[in-house]
Amino acid sequence: MKDRQSNFTMYFPIAARLLLTGLMGMLMLASTPVLFGQTYSETVLYSFGAASGASDGEGPTGKLLRDNKGNLYGATYFGGVSFNGTVFVVNSAGKQHVMYSFMGTPDGQNPSSALIPDAAGNLYGTTYAGGAYGYGTVFRVNHSTRQATLVYSFSGGADGSYPEAGLIRDSAGNFYGTTVTGGTYGAGTIFKIDSLGTETVLHSFNGLDGGNPEGTLLRDANGNLYGTASSGIGGHGVVFKLAPSGTLIVLYQFTGTPDGSEPFGSLTADGAGNLYGTTAWGGTYDLGTVFKLALSTRQLTVLHSFSGAADGQTPLAGLLLDSSGNLFGTAMEGGLFGWGTVFKLDSAGHFSVLHNFAGSPDGAYPSYGSDLVSDAAGVLYGTTVGGGIYGDGTVYKLMPN
């Protein structure tokens, strides 16, 4: 993120880095040859900016939510009636509709996270800013009335500030998430919000256990929460586990080279006890990595180090793991045209580029939180924060040839 930083930071905030300390893990390196060639075909389902004044939204961020009818739900960081962001839906034919436009106060502004549904189809998410105190909110958009309800407004103090990640939910209806800053020590929090809207801080990062968590949490069957914090010793970040008892363990502390630095994205788990993720920087070329962390040994393996050439650079999103063990993800920059890539890392360790973004009309900068989703046929869906016909971002799909 050296040369194009100003082009995409306007769309989402990256927290100030703190020098933190934590536990170290073991490191192994794996060689990953890059395979060239287009094996997927891209179709732009929707280009933002078509409506006057970008009232249709601008800068889609966060993982899309796909329903059983093929509708895709997401959020834009800017745009809408008041330019504070939107919640939108795009159907399988590419028709877009704004479900809700944020006003800033008291509902929130700048939604940057994935949406999650309840049984009635209502959508829940977070806004990075706005709300009663200006430090972000948790909201619900009613699927029928398409009106928003404020679930919680962060005060910026001990309860946390600036929730950038999405939410997860347990069977009792409790939500779990993170804030980038705030908490007792100012380095961010892990929180729970119950069905009545009452918040409990489960952990405040203190500068010795990581800080500034920005990815959506992962929860196992025992109630353990796993995630990444973008800060750590030397500013490189950590992977952590929070037990139901409230005890936080640093599973791995990144060192920058060669293992990676600043994991912003969410984690993905397989059935064998491994976690997969990305770092935005670090690695062999200091342009980001794909990694695997074995929970049993806390041993980290670098599956790929981005070079900034045809493979891309600066992966900010999490990974999609399919039933065959293939990993799919996005790099925000680099590739043949410099506007980012979609990549695949198969179970044998072969890395291939599935698509090189060209800016217009296909999109540019698959950005923070833009994890891919897929359907039963293996079609991939995602967003770019920029590019497209009007320059305000896209919703796209990639079909296997």
Long-range contacts (C-beta under 8 A, 24 or more apart in sequence): 1-280, 1-281, 1-313, 1-314, 1-332, 1-333, 4-333, 4-338, 4-365, 7-365, 7-386, 8-332, 8-365, 8-367, 8-385, 8-386, 11-59, 11-61, 11-77, 11-78, 11-365, 11-367, 11-368, 11-385, 11-386, 12-59, 12-61, 12-77, 12-110, 12-112, 12-128, 12-164, 12-367, 12-368, 12-385, 13-128, 13-162, 13-164, 13-180, 14-214, 14-230, 14-264, 14-368, 15-162, 15-164, 15-180, 15-181, 15-188, 15-212, 15-214, 15-230, 15-231, 16-212, 17-212, 17-230, 17-231, 17-235, 17-262, 18-187, 18-207, 18-211, 18-212, 18-231, 18-235, 19-207, 19-231, 19-233, 19-234, 19-235, 20-187, 20-205, 20-207, 20-208, 20-209, 20-210, 20-211, 20-229, 20-231, 20-232, 20-233, 20-235, 20-238, 21-207, 21-208, 21-232, 21-233, 21-253, 22-208, 22-209, 22-210, 22-232, 22-233, 22-238, 22-250, 22-253, 23-249, 23-250, 23-251, 23-252, 23-253, 24-252, 24-253, 24-255, 25-251, 25-252, 25-253, 25-293, 25-298, 25-299, 25-300, 26-297, 26-298, 26-299, 26-300, 27-255, 27-258, 27-259, 27-299, 27-300, 27-301, 27-302, 28-299, 28-300, 28-301, 28-302, 29-258, 29-301, 29-302, 30-301, 30-302, 30-303, 30-304, 30-349, 31-349, 32-303, 32-304, 32-305, 32-345, 32-349, 32-350, 32-351, 33-350, 33-351, 34-307, 34-310, 34-311, 34-351, 34-352, 34-353, 35-350, 35-351, 35-352, 35-353, 36-310, 36-352, 36-353, 37-352, 37-353, 38-353, 38-354, 38-355, 38-401, 39-344, 39-352, 39-354, 39-400, 39-401, 40-342, 40-354, 40-355, 40-380, 40-398, 40-399, 40-400, 40-401, 41-398, 41-399, 41-401, 42-355, 42-362, 42-396, 42-397, 42-398, 43-396, 43-397, 43-398, 43-399, 44-361, 44-362, 44-363, 44-388, 44-389, 44-394, 44-395, 44-396, 45-72, 45-90, 45-94, 45-381, 45-394, 45-395, 45-396, 45-397, 46-90, 46-94, 46-95, 46-96, 46-394, 46-395, 47-361, 47-388, 47-389, 47-390, 47-392, 47-393, 47-394, 48-76, 48-79, 48-388, 48-390, 48-392, 48-393, 48-394, 49-388, 49-389, 49-390, 49-391, 49-392, 49-393, 50-389, 50-390, 53-83, 54-78, 54-79, 54-80, 54-83, 54-392, 55-79, 55-80, 55-81, 55-98, 55-101, 56-86, 56-88, 56-96, 56-98, 57-85, 57-86, 57-88, 57-98, 57-392, 57-393, 58-83, 58-392, 58-393, 59-385, 59-386, 59-392, 59-393, 60-88, 60-370, 60-383, 60-384, 60-385, 60-393, 60-394, 60-395, 61-111, 61-112, 61-113, 61-367, 61-368, 61-369, 61-370, 61-383, 61-385, 62-111, 62-112, 62-113, 62-114, 62-115, 62-125, 62-166, 62-369, 62-370, 62-383, 63-114, 63-166, 63-216, 63-317, 63-318, 63-369, 63-370, 63-371, 63-372, 63-373, 64-114, 64-373, 64-381, 64-382, 64-383, 64-395, 65-114, 65-115, 65-116, 65-117, 65-123, 65-373, 66-373, 66-375, 66-381, 67-117, 67-121, 70-375, 72-381, 72-395, 73-99, 73-115, 73-123, 74-114, 74-115, 74-383, 74-395, 75-111, 75-112, 75-113, 75-115, 75-125, 76-111, 76-393, 77-110, 77-111, 77-112, 77-128, 77-385, 78-110, 79-392, 84-108, 84-109, 84-110, 84-130, 85-109, 85-110, 85-111, 85-127, 86-111, 87-111, 87-115, 87-123, 87-125, 87-141, 87-148, 90-395, 96-395, 99-123, 99-141, 99-146, 100-141, 100-146, 100-147, 100-148, 102-127, 102-130, 102-148, 104-130, 105-130, 105-131, 105-132, 105-134, 106-130, 106-131, 106-132, 106-137, 106-150, 106-153, 107-131, 107-137, 107-139, 107-148, 107-150, 108-136, 108-137, 108-139, 108-150, 108-153, 111-139, 112-164, 112-368, 112-369, 113-163, 113-164, 113-165, 113-166, 113-167, 113-216, 113-369, 114-166, 114-216, 114-369, 114-371, 115-141, 115-166, 116-166, 116-167, 116-168, 116-169, 117-143, 118-169, 124-151, 124-167, 124-169, 124-175, 125-166, 125-167, 126-163, 126-164, 126-165, 126-166, 126-167, 126-177, 127-163, 128-162, 128-163, 128-164, 129-162, 135-160, 135-161, 135-162, 135-182, 136-161, 136-162, 136-163, 136-179, 137-163, 138-163, 138-167, 138-175, 138-177, 138-193, 151-175, 151-193, 151-197, 152-193, 152-197, 152-199, 154-179, 154-182, 156-182, 157-182, 158-182, 158-183, 158-184, 158-201, 158-204, 159-183, 159-189, 159-191, 159-199, 159-201, 160-188, 160-189, 160-191, 160-201, 164-214, 164-368, 164-369, 165-213, 165-214, 165-215, 165-216, 165-217, 165-266, 165-369, 166-216, 166-266, 166-369, 167-216, 168-216, 168-217, 168-218, 168-219, 170-219, 170-223, 176-202, 176-217, 176-219, 176-225, 177-216, 177-217, 178-213, 178-214, 178-215, 178-217, 178-227, 179-213, 180-212, 180-213, 180-214, 181-212, 187-211, 187-212, 187-231, 188-212, 188-213, 188-229, 190-217, 190-225, 190-227, 190-242, 190-248, 202-242, 202-246, 203-242, 203-246, 203-248, 205-229, 209-238, 209-240, 209-248, 209-250, 210-237, 210-238, 210-240, 210-250, 214-264, 214-368, 215-263, 215-264, 215-265, 215-266, 215-267, 215-277, 215-318, 215-369, 216-266, 216-318, 216-369, 217-266, 218-266, 218-267, 218-268, 218-269, 218-275, 220-269, 226-251, 226-267, 226-269, 226-275, 227-266, 227-267, 228-263, 228-264, 228-265, 228-266, 228-267, 228-277, 229-263, 230-262, 230-263, 230-264, 230-280, 231-262, 235-261, 235-262, 236-260, 236-261, 236-262, 236-282, 237-261, 237-262, 237-263, 237-279, 238-263, 239-263, 239-267, 239-275, 239-277, 239-293, 251-275, 251-293, 251-295, 251-298, 252-293, 252-298, 252-300, 254-279, 254-282, 255-282, 256-281, 256-282, 256-286, 257-282, 257-283, 257-284, 257-286, 258-282, 258-283, 258-284, 258-302, 258-305, 259-283, 259-289, 259-291, 259-300, 259-302, 260-288, 260-289, 260-291, 260-302, 261-286, 264-316, 264-368, 265-315, 265-316, 265-317, 265-318, 265-319, 265-368, 265-369, 265-371, 266-317, 266-318, 266-369, 266-371, 267-318, 268-318, 268-319, 268-320, 268-321, 268-327, 269-321, 270-321, 270-325, 276-303, 276-319, 276-321, 276-327, 277-318, 277-319, 278-315, 278-316, 278-317, 278-318, 278-319, 278-329, 279-315, 280-314, 280-315, 280-316, 281-314, 285-313, 287-313, 287-314, 287-334, 288-313, 288-314, 288-315, 288-331, 289-315, 290-315, 290-319, 290-327, 290-329, 290-345, 303-327, 303-345, 303-349, 303-351, 304-345, 304-351, 306-331, 306-334, 307-334, 308-333, 308-334, 309-334, 310-334, 310-335, 310-336, 310-341, 310-353, 310-356, 311-335, 311-341, 311-343, 311-351, 311-353, 312-340, 312-341, 312-343, 312-353, 316-367, 316-368, 316-369, 316-370, 317-366, 317-367, 317-368, 317-369, 317-370, 317-371, 317-372, 318-369, 318-371, 319-371, 320-371, 320-372, 320-373, 320-374, 320-380, 322-374, 322-378, 328-354, 328-372, 328-374, 328-380, 329-371, 329-372, 330-366, 330-370, 330-372, 330-382, 331-366, 332-365, 332-366, 332-367, 332-368, 333-365, 339-363, 339-364, 339-365, 339-386, 339-387, 340-364, 340-365, 340-366, 340-384, 342-366, 342-372, 342-380, 342-382, 342-398, 354-380, 354-398, 355-398, 357-384, 357-387, 358-387, 359-386, 359-387, 360-387, 360-388, 360-389, 360-391, 361-387, 361-388, 361-389, 362-387, 362-388, 362-394, 362-396, 363-387, 363-388, 363-393, 363-394, 363-396, 364-388
